[in-house]
């Protein structure tokens, strides 16, 4: 049989648990810890994907400059400024600024150019810099 009153005590605990609503503080702390760990892993990965997605803008813009310079060279025998080649991106660049350095012929070397796309893609002090030259060599000079 057992302790007298055991049945009534068990019943009151069951009734109390039956009427209990919500979560205990321990359960909430465990869920908070799990969410914190997941966020600690996910946020850096997310920022890495954002940087890679934003970096696409530079090679696309520089390849367009190279294409226009090649066309201009074919018709005029030299390279020209961004305005003269008609470089106007179809969509405004959000993260990079494109500049062009024209290199005149010297010491038997033909005329050339270096187009540069520089921009800050993640709001830190460092810039992300890409360059392209007439032969189509695209270089990631400085990673942000």
C-alpha positions in Angstrom: 0.0 0.0 0.0 2.4 2.8 0.8 2.5 6.1 2.5 -0.8 7.5 3.5 -1.8 10.4 1.5 0.5 9.5 -1.4 -2.3 9.3 -3.8 -3.5 12.8 -3.0 0.0 14.2 -3.2 0.6 12.7 -6.7 -2.8 13.9 -7.8 -2.0 17.5 -6.7 1.4 17.4 -8.6 -0.4 16.1 -11.7 -3.0 18.7 -11.4 -0.4 21.4 -10.9 1.6 20.3 -14.0 -1.7 20.0 -16.0 -2.5 23.6 -15.2 1.1 24.9 -15.8 1.4 26.9 -19.0 4.5 28.3 -20.7 8.2 27.4 -20.5 10.6 27.2 -17.6 13.5 29.7 -17.4 15.9 26.8 -18.0 14.1 25.8 -21.2 14.3 29.4 -22.4 18.0 29.7 -21.5 18.8 26.5 -23.5 16.9 27.8 -26.5 18.7 31.1 -26.2 22.1 29.4 -26.1 21.3 27.3 -29.1 20.2 30.4 -31.1 23.3 32.3 -30.0 25.5 29.5 -31.3 23.7 29.3 -34.6 23.8 33.1 -35.0 27.6 33.0 -34.2 28.1 30.6 -37.1 25.6 32.0 -39.6 26.4 35.7 -39.4 30.1 35.5 -40.6 29.1 33.1 -43.4 26.3 35.5 -44.5 28.8 38.4 -44.6 31.2 36.3 -46.6 28.5 35.6 -49.2 27.6 39.3 -49.3 31.2 40.3 -50.1 31.5 37.7 -52.8 28.2 38.8 -54.4 29.3 42.5 -54.3 32.6 41.7 -55.8 31.0 40.5 -59.0 30.4 44.2 -59.9 34.1 44.9 -60.4 35.0 42.3 -63.0 31.8 43.0 -65.0 32.5 46.7 -65.1 36.2 46.2 -66.0 35.4 43.7 -68.8 33.0 46.2 -70.2 35.8 48.9 -70.2 38.1 46.4 -71.9 35.6 45.6 -74.5 34.9 49.3 -75.3 38.7 50.1 -75.4 39.3 47.2 -77.8 36.6 48.5 -80.1 37.9 52.0 -79.9 41.4 50.8 -80.6 40.3 48.7 -83.6 38.7 51.8 -85.2 41.1 54.6 -84.0 44.5 52.9 -83.4 44.7 54.0 -79.8 43.0 54.0 -76.4 40.8 56.8 -75.0 39.2 58.1 -71.8 36.0 56.5 -70.4 33.9 59.3 -71.8 35.4 58.9 -75.3 34.8 55.2 -75.4 31.3 55.7 -74.3 31.5 53.9 -70.9 28.3 54.4 -69.1 27.3 51.3 -67.1 23.7 50.2 -67.9 23.1 50.1 -64.1 24.8 52.5 -61.7 27.7 50.9 -59.9 26.8 50.5 -56.2 30.1 49.4 -54.6 33.0 50.4 -57.0 34.3 53.4 -58.8 36.0 52.8 -62.2 39.1 54.8 -63.2 41.2 54.6 -66.3 44.9 55.3 -66.7 46.1 55.7 -70.3 49.7 54.8 -70.9 51.3 56.4 -73.9 53.8 54.5 -76.1 57.4 54.7 -75.0 60.7 52.9 -75.5 59.2 50.7 -78.2 56.3 49.7 -76.0 52.8 50.2 -77.5 50.2 52.4 -76.0 48.2 50.7 -73.2 45.8 51.3 -70.4 45.0 50.1 -66.9 41.4 50.2 -65.8 40.8 50.0 -62.0 37.7 49.3 -60.0 38.0 50.3 -56.3 35.4 50.2 -53.6 34.6 49.4 -50.0 32.2 46.5 -50.1 31.8 45.9 -46.4 32.2 49.3 -44.6 35.6 48.6 -43.2 38.7 50.9 -43.8 40.1 48.6 -46.5 39.2 48.9 -50.2 38.7 46.1 -52.6 40.7 46.8 -55.8 40.6 45.1 -59.2 42.5 45.9 -62.4 42.4 44.9 -66.1 44.8 45.5 -68.9 44.4 45.4 -72.7 45.2 41.7 -73.0 42.2 41.0 -70.7 44.3 40.1 -67.6 42.0 40.7 -64.7 43.7 40.9 -61.3 42.3 41.2 -57.8 45.0 43.5 -56.5 43.7 44.1 -53.0 41.0 42.1 -51.2 38.7 44.0 -48.8 
